[in-house]
Amino acid sequence: MKKALNVILFSALLAAGCTKTETKTDPCAKGTIKFVSMSDYSYSIYLNDEQVKNVVNREIYEHSGFTGHYNIKVQQDSGYVAAPYVKEYSIKLKGCATETITIPRQPGEPPVK
């Protein structure tokens, strides 16, 4: 009888101790970098020296990334005469936040219709 009671007690303890573990992710572990092109020309977007997107014709691009520091370079691919427009940024992306970078129209671009 004592042995049966120990088996029942051990089984109950084992069943109660085995619960499914759930991994919860922080909903604010990521933020967004929003690129708004006001230009008709194409531009390459680099994040930490890696090309992530080519934007054209007043396109809006949203890049989701983990929080932290980002080095950004925006380089004009077409429509320049002597040298492309190149602009570099350094941002610290925060969770659940959006950082916006605007790519301006260049002198000599045709008027917006």
PAPA-928092 format. One line per 10 residues: number of its first residue (from 1); their letters; for each residue x, y, z of C-alpha. Coordinates in steps of 0.05 Angstrom, whole numbers, plus 5000, padded with zeros to 4 digits. Example, Ala and Ser with C-alpha at 12.3 -4.5 7.8 and 13.67 -1.06 7.14 Angstrom:
BEGIN
1) as) 5246/4910/5156 | 5273/4979/5143
***
This chain:
BEGIN
1) mkkalnvilf) 5000/5000/5000 | 5056/5047/5018 | 5091/5032/4952 | 5027/5046/4912 | 5018/5112/4949 | 5090/5132/4932 | 5078/5115/4858 | 5014/5157/4857 | 5048/5215/4893 | 5108/5212/4847
11) sallaagctk) 5063/5210/4785 | 5023/5270/4810 | 5087/5309/4823 | 5115/5290/4754 | 5050/5311/4719 | 5046/5377/4756 | 5120/5393/4744 | 5117/5382/4669 | 5086/5443/4638 | 5096/5470/4569
21) tetktdpcak) 5146/5527/4568 | 5127/5585/4525 | 5177/5633/4496 | 5151/5703/4495 | 5183/5754/4449 | 5186/5827/4465 | 5137/5863/4417 | 5183/5924/4420 | 5247/5888/4402 | 5243/5918/4332
31) gtikfvsmsd) 5233/5986/4302 | 5223/6013/4231 | 5266/6056/4186 | 5222/6090/4135 | 5253/6117/4071 | 5212/6168/4032 | 5238/6185/3963 | 5215/6252/3936 | 5257/6242/3873 | 5241/6212/3805
41) ysysiylnde) 5312/6182/3802 | 5332/6115/3830 | 5372/6108/3894 | 5407/6050/3929 | 5398/6044/4004 | 5453/6012/4045 | 5447/5991/4118 | 5513/5977/4153 | 5548/5972/4085 | 5498/5922/4057
51) qvknvvnrei) 5451/5942/4000 | 5380/5927/4022 | 5337/5963/3970 | 5335/6003/3906 | 5280/6056/3908 | 5252/6090/3846 | 5199/6142/3828 | 5179/6172/3895 | 5174/6104/3928 | 5165/6093/4003
61) yehsgftghy) 5204/6035/4034 | 5198/6011/4105 | 5253/5968/4135 | 5240/5931/4199 | 5302/5921/4243 | 5323/5903/4313 | 5338/5960/4360 | 5409/5986/4357 | 5456/6030/4317 | 5452/6034/4241
71) nikvqqdsgy) 5498/6067/4190 | 5457/6086/4129 | 5480/6108/4061 | 5434/6133/4006 | 5466/6137/3937 | 5436/6163/3872 | 5438/6111/3816 | 5412/6152/3757 | 5398/6223/3733 | 5463/6255/3754
81) vaapyvkeys) 5512/6292/3708 | 5579/6294/3743 | 5573/6258/3809 | 5516/6221/3845 | 5482/6249/3906 | 5508/6210/3966 | 5483/6222/4037 | 5503/6183/4100 | 5464/6178/4165 | 5476/6148/4232
91) iklkgcatet) 5415/6130/4273 | 5398/6093/4337 | 5335/6053/4325 | 5289/6045/4385 | 5237/5991/4395 | 5167/6005/4371 | 5192/6069/4339 | 5198/6094/4267 | 5256/6135/4241 | 5242/6171/4176
101) itiprqpgep) 5295/6189/4123 | 5273/6233/4066 | 5309/6230/3999 | 5302/6300/3968 | 5289/6320/3896 | 5352/6341/3860 | 5362/6407/3823 | 5343/6399/3750 | 5291/6345/3761 | 5228/6355/3721
111) pvk) 5169/6385/3759 | 5122/6338/3795 | 5059/6325/3755
***
